[in-house]
Amino acid sequence: MAKDIKIFICEGERDLGYFGNVQNIFFKDADFRIISLSAKLNIYMLYQILKKDENLDLIELLREDPDNAKKLDGVTRQQVSETYMFFDLDIQQANLKKLTNPIQVIRELLDFFNNETENGKMYLSYPMVEALRDYKEGYCDSITGCIVDRKNIKDYKTLTGANPKTAETKKYDKNKWKNILNIFQMRIKCLFELDDFIETYYRKHITPSTIFDQEYSSYLPETVFVLSAFPEFILDYFSTNFWKSVIKDTKLTFNNCPKR
């Protein structure tokens, strides 16, 4: 019998390197096949395609690209059990300005791509994929200060790449990831103003949609609270045993918190 296939879709070619590390650390011994694809379009371009075809099959859309077609050669839609998507919020995108209600656009996309076994499940990085490396070891505040102004997003890649200890994402090991996952839980506590980080509460109430709603109610569209999609996905994906092995409910530790 052919191996079960899971599809992981990143926004651009550069993002595949980020997921490559995730795959090496967390799925090295998986008993299923992973195919990583580059969408080569941003979230707002995806929305415009979706509005033209509400029966859109994302896998078949991506198969139209020659690079993706090679990876999907011989793969049928029936073999794919789960699809996960990793996109940037990209509030600075030029094509965002052409949309009449960009906030509604994001909500519609999160509602449509909300199940990995159906249309696919979408995760957003705030403001973009480089949020993964925007952290200080042992602290909940980030290199850029947790909250990024819209006008400064153009410099975000450069700023987050300045620290050699975090910039080389391809070299992240299990210890770095454990640190990243615990920083993520501190940031979620900060964003949602939680006293504790409890697994049952997290799984029930913290979703890509509720994170977006919280970002919007507190920050968007002029600023954005830094949060990576990858630790969010990892905590969602793995079981309670994994959670217990990596997560330590930690009090917020910050140098100069912009929220206080």
C-alpha positions as CSV (number, residue, x, y, z in Angstrom):
1,M,0.0,0.0,0.0
2,A,1.3,3.5,-0.9
3,K,2.3,5.7,2.0
4,D,0.0,8.3,3.4
5,I,0.9,11.7,2.0
6,K,0.7,15.0,3.8
7,I,1.2,18.3,1.9
8,F,2.8,21.3,3.4
9,I,2.5,24.5,1.5
10,C,4.7,27.5,2.1
11,E,4.2,30.9,0.5
12,G,7.4,31.3,-1.4
13,E,10.6,29.3,-2.3
14,R,12.5,30.9,0.6
15,D,9.9,29.6,3.1
16,L,10.6,26.0,2.1
17,G,13.9,26.3,4.0
18,Y,12.1,27.1,7.2
19,F,9.8,24.2,6.9
20,G,12.8,22.0,5.9
21,N,14.1,22.4,9.4
22,V,10.7,21.7,11.0
23,Q,10.6,18.5,9.0
24,N,14.1,17.4,10.0
25,I,13.5,18.0,13.7
26,F,9.9,16.8,14.1
27,F,9.1,14.5,11.2
28,K,12.4,12.7,10.6
29,D,11.0,9.3,11.5
30,A,7.4,9.8,10.3
31,D,5.7,6.8,8.7
32,F,4.1,9.0,6.1
33,R,5.4,10.9,3.1
34,I,5.7,14.7,3.3
35,I,5.6,16.8,0.1
36,S,6.6,20.5,0.6
37,L,5.3,22.9,-2.1
38,S,5.8,26.6,-2.8
39,A,2.6,28.5,-3.6
40,K,4.5,31.3,-5.2
41,L,1.7,33.7,-4.3
42,N,0.7,35.7,-1.3
43,I,-2.4,35.3,0.8
44,Y,-4.2,38.1,-1.0
45,M,-3.4,36.7,-4.5
46,L,-4.8,33.4,-3.2
47,Y,-8.0,35.1,-2.1
48,Q,-8.5,36.6,-5.6
49,I,-8.1,33.2,-7.2
50,L,-10.5,31.6,-4.6
51,K,-13.2,34.2,-5.3
52,K,-13.1,33.3,-9.0
53,D,-13.5,29.6,-8.3
54,E,-15.2,28.7,-5.0
55,N,-14.6,25.0,-5.8
56,L,-10.9,25.6,-5.9
57,D,-8.7,22.5,-5.3
58,L,-5.5,24.0,-4.0
59,I,-3.4,21.0,-4.8
60,E,-4.4,21.0,-8.4
61,L,-3.8,24.7,-8.6
62,L,-0.3,24.3,-7.4
63,R,0.3,21.4,-9.8
64,E,0.1,23.9,-12.6
65,D,3.6,25.1,-11.5
66,P,6.4,23.0,-13.1
67,D,8.4,22.7,-9.9
68,N,5.4,21.6,-7.9
69,A,4.3,19.3,-10.7
70,K,7.5,17.3,-10.4
71,K,7.0,16.9,-6.7
72,L,3.4,15.8,-7.2
73,D,4.2,13.5,-10.1
74,G,2.1,10.3,-9.6
75,V,0.3,11.7,-6.6
76,T,-3.5,11.5,-6.7
77,R,-5.8,13.7,-4.6
78,Q,-7.1,10.6,-2.8
79,Q,-3.6,9.8,-1.4
80,V,-3.4,13.2,0.4
81,S,-4.8,12.9,3.9
82,E,-3.8,16.3,5.3
83,T,-2.8,19.7,3.9
84,Y,-1.2,22.5,5.9
85,M,-0.6,26.0,4.7
86,F,1.9,28.6,6.0
87,F,1.4,32.2,4.8
88,D,2.5,35.7,5.8
89,L,0.0,38.3,7.0
90,D,1.9,40.8,4.9
91,I,-0.1,43.9,5.8
92,Q,2.3,46.0,3.7
93,Q,1.5,44.2,0.5
94,A,0.5,46.5,-2.4
95,N,-2.3,44.2,-3.6
96,L,-3.8,44.4,-0.1
97,K,-4.7,48.0,-0.8
98,K,-6.8,47.0,-3.8
99,L,-9.2,45.1,-1.6
100,T,-12.2,46.8,-0.2
101,N,-12.2,45.0,3.2
102,P,-8.8,43.3,3.8
103,I,-9.8,42.2,7.4
104,Q,-12.8,40.4,6.0
105,V,-10.5,38.8,3.4
106,I,-8.4,37.2,6.1
107,R,-11.4,36.0,8.0
108,E,-12.9,34.4,4.9
109,L,-9.6,32.6,4.1
110,L,-9.2,31.3,7.7
111,D,-12.8,30.1,7.6
112,F,-12.3,28.4,4.2
113,F,-8.9,26.8,5.0
114,N,-9.8,25.6,8.5
115,N,-9.5,21.8,8.3
116,E,-6.4,19.9,7.2
117,T,-8.4,16.9,6.0
118,E,-10.7,19.1,3.8
119,N,-9.7,22.3,2.0
120,G,-6.5,22.5,4.1
121,K,-5.6,24.4,7.3
122,M,-4.0,27.8,7.1
123,Y,-1.5,29.2,9.6
124,L,-0.4,32.9,9.5
125,S,3.0,34.4,10.5
126,Y,2.8,37.9,11.9
127,P,4.1,39.9,10.1
128,M,5.9,37.3,8.0
129,V,7.9,34.1,8.0
130,E,10.9,35.7,9.6
131,A,8.9,35.9,12.9
132,L,10.3,32.4,13.6
133,R,13.8,33.9,14.2
134,D,12.6,37.1,15.9
135,Y,13.2,36.0,19.5
136,K,15.6,36.4,22.4
137,E,16.5,33.2,24.2
138,G,14.8,33.0,27.6
139,Y,12.6,36.1,27.1
140,C,9.2,36.7,25.7
141,D,10.1,39.9,24.0
142,S,11.6,39.7,20.5
143,I,14.6,41.3,18.7
144,T,12.2,43.8,17.1
145,G,10.3,44.5,20.4
146,C,7.3,42.2,19.9
147,I,5.2,44.9,18.2
148,V,6.2,46.1,14.7
149,D,4.9,49.2,13.2
150,R,3.5,48.9,9.6
151,K,5.9,51.4,8.2
152,N,8.9,49.4,9.6
153,I,7.9,46.0,8.1
154,K,10.0,46.7,5.0
155,D,13.1,46.4,7.2
156,Y,11.9,43.4,9.2
157,K,13.9,40.7,7.3
158,T,17.1,42.7,7.8
159,L,16.4,43.3,11.5
160,T,15.6,39.7,12.3
161,G,18.6,38.5,10.5
162,A,21.1,40.6,12.5
163,N,21.5,38.2,15.4
164,P,23.7,35.2,14.3
165,K,22.3,33.1,17.2
166,T,18.8,33.0,15.7
167,A,19.3,33.9,12.1
168,E,20.4,30.5,10.9
169,T,17.1,28.7,11.0
170,K,18.3,25.8,9.0
171,K,20.6,24.9,11.9
172,Y,18.0,25.0,14.7
173,D,18.2,21.9,16.9
174,K,15.8,20.4,19.3
175,N,17.0,22.6,22.2
176,K,16.4,25.8,20.1
177,W,13.0,24.5,19.2
178,K,12.1,23.8,22.8
179,N,13.1,27.4,23.6
180,I,11.0,28.7,20.6
181,L,7.9,26.7,21.7
182,N,8.1,28.1,25.2
183,I,8.6,31.7,23.9
184,F,5.5,31.1,21.8
185,Q,3.5,30.1,24.8
186,M,4.6,33.3,26.6
187,R,3.6,35.4,23.7
188,I,0.2,33.7,23.5
189,K,-0.3,34.5,27.2
190,C,0.7,38.1,26.5
191,L,-1.5,38.5,23.4
192,F,-4.6,36.9,25.1
193,E,-3.8,38.3,28.6
194,L,-3.7,34.8,30.1
195,D,-2.4,33.9,33.5
196,D,-1.6,30.3,32.7
197,F,-0.9,28.3,29.6
198,I,-3.1,25.2,29.9
199,E,-3.2,22.6,27.1
200,T,-7.0,22.0,27.2
201,Y,-7.8,25.7,27.1
202,Y,-5.2,26.3,24.3
203,R,-6.6,23.5,22.1
204,K,-10.2,24.7,22.5
205,H,-9.7,28.5,22.3
206,I,-6.5,29.3,20.5
207,T,-6.8,28.9,16.8
208,P,-5.6,30.7,13.7
209,S,-8.9,32.5,13.6
210,T,-8.9,33.6,17.3
211,I,-5.3,34.7,17.0
212,F,-6.2,36.9,14.0
213,D,-9.2,38.3,15.9
214,Q,-7.0,39.1,18.8
215,E,-4.3,40.7,16.6
216,Y,-7.0,42.8,14.9
217,S,-8.7,43.9,18.1
218,S,-5.4,45.0,19.7
219,Y,-3.0,45.9,16.9
220,L,-4.0,45.7,13.3
221,P,-3.8,47.2,10.8
222,E,-1.2,49.9,11.9
223,T,0.9,47.6,14.0
224,V,1.3,43.8,14.4
225,F,2.2,41.6,17.4
226,V,5.1,39.3,16.3
227,L,4.0,35.6,16.2
228,S,5.3,32.7,14.2
229,A,3.1,30.2,12.5
230,F,5.5,27.3,12.9
231,P,5.4,26.8,16.7
232,E,1.6,27.2,16.6
233,F,1.4,24.4,14.1
234,I,3.7,22.1,16.1
235,L,1.7,22.5,19.3
236,D,-1.5,21.9,17.4
237,Y,-0.2,18.9,15.6
238,F,1.4,16.8,18.3
239,S,-0.3,15.1,21.3
240,T,-0.4,15.7,25.0
241,N,2.8,13.6,25.6
242,F,4.7,15.9,23.3
243,W,3.2,19.0,25.0
244,K,4.3,17.7,28.4
245,S,7.8,17.0,27.2
246,V,8.5,20.5,25.9
247,I,6.2,23.1,27.4
248,K,6.9,24.6,30.8
249,D,4.3,27.1,31.8
250,T,6.5,30.2,32.3
251,K,5.9,33.6,33.7
252,L,6.5,36.4,31.3
253,T,10.1,37.5,31.3
254,F,10.8,40.7,29.4
255,N,13.5,43.3,29.2
256,N,11.4,46.3,28.2
257,C,7.8,45.2,27.5
258,P,6.0,47.6,25.1
259,K,2.6,46.6,26.5
260,R,3.3,47.6,30.1
